[in-house]
Amino acid sequence: MSQFDLAGKVAVITGSSRGIGHASAIELAAHGAKVVISSRKQDACDAVVAEIDARFGEGTAIAVAANISDKAGLQNLVDRTRAAFGRIDVLVCNAASNPYYGPQEGIADDQFRKILDNNIVSNHWLISMVAPEMRERGDGSIIIISSIGGLRGSPVIGAYCISKAADMQLARNLAVEYGPHNVRVNCIAPGLIKTDFARALWEDEAAAAKRNQTTPLRRIGEPHEIAGAVVFLAAPASSFMTGQTIVIDGGVTI
């Protein structure tokens, strides 16, 4: 059996109607997992389920819309996943928000709170909802999509960077707590990826070209290039890895 075989596993992926979450759901399904597609809009989730079921067989995926700022909505996501598939083996905390671009001193309180709530507190909520069954079963993988912004400062997306650094520490702390129960918690820190979420950072062609000149691979990344790492962290291939952050950034941080 392949170390990347996910047959019999159930994965919940937030923010999976597009971008990194969408690519990750496709790859998890390709490796045998049942997947739960979730984002704010039900119709967008339904479209992804139709795509996955067409490729991998009917019943491979279900769609449950949820806003990560809504704790009750996240609990409904967990409850409906268990009702449909009976368990949750893999949690991918991918959804995040960044409503502010500019220096940190200019951010409004409600914008700062939204970033912290959506990028850290919501992950804490969702992990707390799924971790008990993983502990009881003695197996589970929790994956947080962080960012290389969590490793360095920025004059433009500082609050987002702060939240992503906190995600890395959340993974480290929970890895210590859950490790004795064989529940692993890891982060992935992408660089600039061509997604709608990051559009403001790459759609300016001149700025993108300038950035590419300082990137060893001379380009920005694509969502599927993060999805492979999600499969790795979800699968037995990473069974001795926890509390870590995998940087996938084309070499930017080196």
C-alpha positions in Angstrom: 0.0 0.0 0.0 1.3 3.4 -0.9 2.3 5.8 1.9 0.0 8.3 0.2 -3.0 6.1 0.2 -6.0 7.8 1.8 -8.7 5.2 1.1 -11.2 5.1 3.9 -10.2 8.5 5.2 -12.6 11.5 5.5 -11.2 15.0 5.0 -12.9 18.4 5.8 -11.4 21.3 3.9 -12.5 24.9 4.6 -12.4 27.5 1.8 -12.5 24.7 -0.7 -14.6 26.1 -3.5 -11.6 27.7 -5.1 -7.8 28.2 -4.9 -5.7 26.1 -2.6 -8.6 24.6 -0.9 -10.2 23.4 -4.1 -6.9 22.0 -5.4 -6.3 20.2 -2.1 -9.8 18.7 -2.2 -9.2 17.3 -5.7 -5.8 15.8 -4.7 -7.2 14.3 -1.5 -10.0 12.7 -3.4 -7.5 11.5 -6.1 -5.7 9.6 -3.3 -8.8 7.9 -2.1 -10.3 10.2 0.6 -13.9 11.2 1.0 -13.9 15.0 1.0 -16.2 17.7 2.5 -16.3 20.9 0.5 -17.0 24.0 2.5 -17.0 27.8 1.9 -19.5 30.6 2.4 -21.7 29.9 -0.6 -23.6 26.6 -1.0 -23.8 26.8 -4.8 -20.1 27.2 -5.2 -19.6 24.2 -2.9 -22.1 22.1 -4.9 -20.2 22.9 -8.1 -17.0 21.4 -6.7 -18.8 18.3 -5.4 -20.2 17.8 -8.9 -16.7 18.1 -10.3 -15.2 15.6 -7.8 -18.0 13.1 -8.1 -17.7 13.2 -11.9 -14.0 12.4 -11.7 -13.8 10.0 -8.8 -17.3 8.5 -8.4 -20.6 9.6 -6.9 -20.5 9.9 -3.2 -16.9 10.9 -3.0 -17.8 14.4 -1.8 -20.4 16.4 0.0 -21.0 20.2 0.3 -21.7 22.0 3.5 -21.6 25.8 3.4 -20.1 27.5 6.4 -18.8 30.9 7.3 -15.6 30.5 9.5 -16.7 33.4 11.6 -19.9 31.5 12.7 -19.1 29.0 15.4 -22.6 27.3 15.1 -22.0 27.0 11.3 -18.7 25.3 11.9 -20.4 22.9 14.3 -23.0 22.2 11.7 -20.2 21.4 9.2 -18.7 18.9 11.6 -22.1 17.4 12.5 -23.1 16.9 8.9 -19.8 15.4 8.0 -20.2 12.8 10.7 -23.8 12.1 9.7 -22.7 11.5 6.1 -19.3 9.7 6.5 -19.2 8.7 10.2 -15.9 10.3 11.1 -13.3 13.0 10.4 -9.7 11.8 9.9 -8.2 14.9 8.3 -9.0 18.6 8.9 -7.6 21.2 6.5 -8.0 24.8 7.9 -7.6 26.7 4.7 -10.2 29.5 4.8 -8.9 32.9 5.9 -9.5 36.6 5.4 -7.6 39.8 4.9 -9.8 42.9 4.7 -7.0 45.4 5.0 -3.9 46.5 3.0 -1.6 49.1 4.5 0.5 50.0 7.5 -0.4 48.4 10.8 -1.0 51.7 12.5 -3.8 52.5 10.0 -5.9 49.4 10.6 -9.3 49.8 12.2 -10.1 47.8 15.3 -12.9 45.8 13.6 -10.6 44.9 10.7 -7.9 43.7 13.0 -10.4 41.7 15.1 -11.8 40.1 11.9 -8.4 39.0 10.8 -7.5 37.5 14.2 -11.0 35.9 14.6 -11.1 34.4 11.1 -7.5 33.3 10.8 -6.8 32.1 14.4 -9.9 31.8 16.6 -11.9 30.0 13.9 -9.1 27.4 13.5 -9.2 26.9 17.3 -12.9 26.4 17.2 -12.9 23.9 14.4 -9.9 22.0 15.7 -11.6 21.7 19.1 -14.7 20.3 17.5 -12.8 17.5 15.6 -9.9 16.7 17.9 -11.8 14.7 20.6 -12.8 12.0 18.1 -9.2 11.9 16.7 -7.8 11.5 20.2 -10.2 8.8 21.1 -9.4 6.9 17.9 -5.7 7.5 18.3 -5.2 8.9 14.8 -5.7 12.1 13.0 -4.1 14.9 10.9 -4.8 18.6 11.3 -3.4 20.9 8.6 -3.4 24.7 8.9 -2.7 26.7 5.8 -0.5 29.5 7.1 1.7 31.8 5.0 5.4 32.9 4.6 3.9 36.2 5.9 4.1 34.5 9.3 7.9 34.3 9.0 8.6 38.0 8.2 7.2 41.4 8.4 5.3 43.4 5.8 4.4 47.1 5.5 1.2 46.2 3.6 -0.3 43.0 5.2 1.1 43.2 8.7 -2.1 42.1 10.5 -2.4 39.1 8.2 1.2 38.2 8.8 0.7 38.4 12.6 -2.3 36.0 12.3 -0.3 33.6 10.2 2.6 33.5 12.7 0.0 32.7 15.4 -1.3 29.8 13.3 2.2 28.4 13.3 2.3 28.6 17.1 -1.2 27.1 17.3 0.1 24.1 15.4 3.2 23.8 17.7 1.2 24.1 20.8 -1.5 21.6 19.8 1.1 19.2 18.5 2.5 19.0 22.0 -1.0 18.5 23.5 -2.3 16.0 20.9 1.0 14.1 20.2 0.5 11.5 22.9 -2.7 10.5 21.2 -1.1 10.2 17.7 -2.9 13.3 16.4 -0.6 15.4 14.3 -0.9 19.1 13.7 1.2 20.9 11.0 1.2 24.0 8.9 1.9 24.8 5.3 3.3 28.3 4.6 2.8 29.1 0.9 4.5 32.0 -0.8 2.5 34.0 -3.4 0.1 31.7 -5.1 -2.1 32.6 -8.0 -5.5 32.6 -6.3 -8.4 35.0 -6.1 -7.6 35.6 -2.4 -4.1 36.9 -3.3 -5.2 38.7 -6.5 -4.3 42.1 -5.1 -0.7 40.9 -4.7 -0.2 39.4 -8.2 -2.5 41.0 -10.7 -0.3 44.1 -11.1 2.0 42.8 -13.9 4.8 45.2 -13.2 4.8 44.4 -9.5 4.6 40.7 -10.2 7.5 40.8 -12.6 9.6 42.7 -10.0 8.7 40.0 -7.4 9.5 37.2 -9.8 13.0 38.6 -10.2 13.7 38.1 -6.5 12.2 34.6 -6.5 14.7 31.8 -7.3 12.1 29.9 -9.4 11.2 33.2 -11.2 7.4 32.8 -10.9 4.6 32.7 -8.5 3.0 29.4 -7.4 -0.1 27.6 -8.5 -2.7 26.1 -6.1 -1.9 22.5 -7.1 1.6 23.0 -6.0 0.4 23.4 -2.4 -2.1 20.5 -2.7 0.6 17.9 -2.9 1.9 18.9 0.5 -1.6 18.7 1.9 -1.8 15.1 0.7 1.6 14.4 2.3 0.5 15.8 5.7 -2.8 13.9 5.5 -1.2 10.6 4.6 0.9 8.0 6.4 3.9 9.4 4.6 4.1 12.1 7.2 3.3 9.9 10.3 6.4 11.1 12.2 5.9 14.8 11.5 4.1 17.1 13.8 4.3 20.8 15.0 6.1 21.8 11.8 5.7 24.4 9.1 6.4 23.4 5.5 7.5 26.4 3.4 6.5 26.3 -0.3 7.4 29.6 -1.8 9.6 29.2 -4.9 12.6 30.0 -2.7 11.6 33.5 -1.7 12.5 33.1 2.0 15.9 31.7 1.3 
